[in-house]
Every structure is written in structure tokens, then in C-alpha cells.
Amino acid sequence: MDVAGLRRRIDALDEQLVALLNERSACALAIGRLKELAGEPVYQPTREAEVLAHVRQANTGPLDDAAVTRLFERIIDEARRVERLAARAAHEQSAPPDAGRAEQ
């Protein structure tokens, strides 16, 4: 395969990665809602360690385990950020109207 063909393959893989990352984020959001209902914190270091160990075990290279760990640390950070934003938005929607605001 030539350079152009390999670049097209990378573009296709990137599209798949984006779709998978969004699917993963949707799962993380659902978990975040369940954690909030259960009164559990967004950040759970034990679970994060399990995820990182799992992806290192699944790694077959050419990325080394340190690279895979760094990538997934970033993915987990973004999932946690999305969970916090969703929780904040849910709280704002469920908050009572501002009693001090003048009616229009």
C-alpha cells in the first residue's frame, strides 16, 4: 500500500476511534448518573487502576504499555470531565428558580 492509501486507512481508523470514544463516553455518562444516584464520587481510583491494568493486558503493541497507559489516563480524564459537566447541568435544571429574580 502506498502513502496515500495508508493515510486513507488512518483516516478511516480515526473515524472508528472517534465513534468508539463517543460510545465509551456515553457509557461513562450512564455510569456517572448511576453513581450520582447512589451517592458515589465521580473519581474512583480503584476502578481507574482496574481499567488501566485491563488495557495494558489487552495491549499487543506496537505501542508500549506506558503509551497505552498515558492514552487511557487521558481518555478517563475526559470521561470524568464529561460526567462532572452532565452532573452540573442536571443540578442546574433541578434547582428551584431564583427567588430573588424579578418576574417579567
C-alpha positions in Angstrom: 0.0 0.0 0.0 1.3 3.5 -0.8 1.4 6.6 1.4 -2.0 7.9 0.1 -3.6 4.5 0.8 -2.1 4.3 4.3 -3.3 7.8 5.0 -6.9 6.9 3.9 -6.6 3.9 6.2 -5.6 6.1 9.1 -8.5 8.5 8.3 -10.9 5.5 8.4 -9.4 4.2 11.7 -9.6 7.7 13.2 -13.3 7.9 12.3 -13.8 4.5 14.1 -11.8 5.7 17.1 -14.0 8.8 17.4 -17.1 6.7 17.2 -15.8 4.3 19.8 -14.7 7.1 22.1 -18.1 8.7 21.9 -19.8 5.3 22.6 -17.4 4.8 25.6 -18.3 8.3 26.8 -22.0 7.6 26.6 -21.4 4.5 28.8 -19.4 6.6 31.2 -22.2 9.2 31.4 -24.7 6.4 32.2 -22.4 5.1 34.9 -22.0 8.7 36.2 -25.8 9.1 36.6 -25.9 5.8 38.5 -23.0 6.8 40.7 -24.7 10.1 41.4 -28.0 8.3 42.4 -26.0 6.0 44.6 -24.1 9.0 46.2 -20.8 7.7 44.9 -18.0 10.0 43.8 -17.1 10.6 40.2 -13.5 9.7 40.8 -12.9 6.1 41.8 -9.2 5.4 41.8 -9.6 1.6 42.3 -11.8 1.4 39.1 -9.3 3.6 37.2 -6.5 1.2 38.2 -8.5 -1.7 37.0 -9.2 -0.1 33.6 -5.5 0.7 33.2 -4.4 -2.8 34.1 -7.0 -4.2 31.7 -5.9 -2.1 28.7 -2.2 -2.9 29.4 -3.1 -6.6 29.4 -5.0 -6.2 26.1 -2.1 -4.4 24.5 -0.3 -6.2 21.8 1.8 -3.3 20.5 3.5 -1.7 18.7 2.5 0.9 21.4 4.2 0.0 24.7 2.3 -0.3 28.0 3.4 3.2 29.1 2.0 4.8 25.9 -1.3 2.9 26.3 -1.5 3.9 30.0 -1.0 7.6 29.1 -3.6 7.4 26.4 -6.2 5.8 28.6 -5.4 8.2 31.5 -6.4 11.0 29.1 -9.5 9.2 28.0 -10.5 8.5 31.6 -9.9 12.2 32.5 -12.1 13.3 29.6 -14.8 10.9 30.6 -14.7 12.2 34.2 -14.9 15.8 32.9 -18.0 14.9 30.8 -19.6 13.2 33.9 -19.0 16.3 36.0 -20.4 18.6 33.3 -23.5 16.4 33.0 -24.0 16.3 36.8 -23.6 20.1 37.0 -26.2 20.6 34.2 -28.6 18.2 35.9 -28.3 20.1 39.2 -28.9 23.4 37.4 -32.0 22.0 35.8 -33.4 20.6 39.0 -32.6 23.7 41.1 -35.5 25.9 42.1 -35.9 29.2 40.3 -34.1 32.1 41.7 -36.5 33.6 44.3 -34.8 37.0 44.0 -35.3 37.3 40.3 -37.8 39.8 39.1 -40.7 38.4 37.0 -41.0 39.7 33.5 
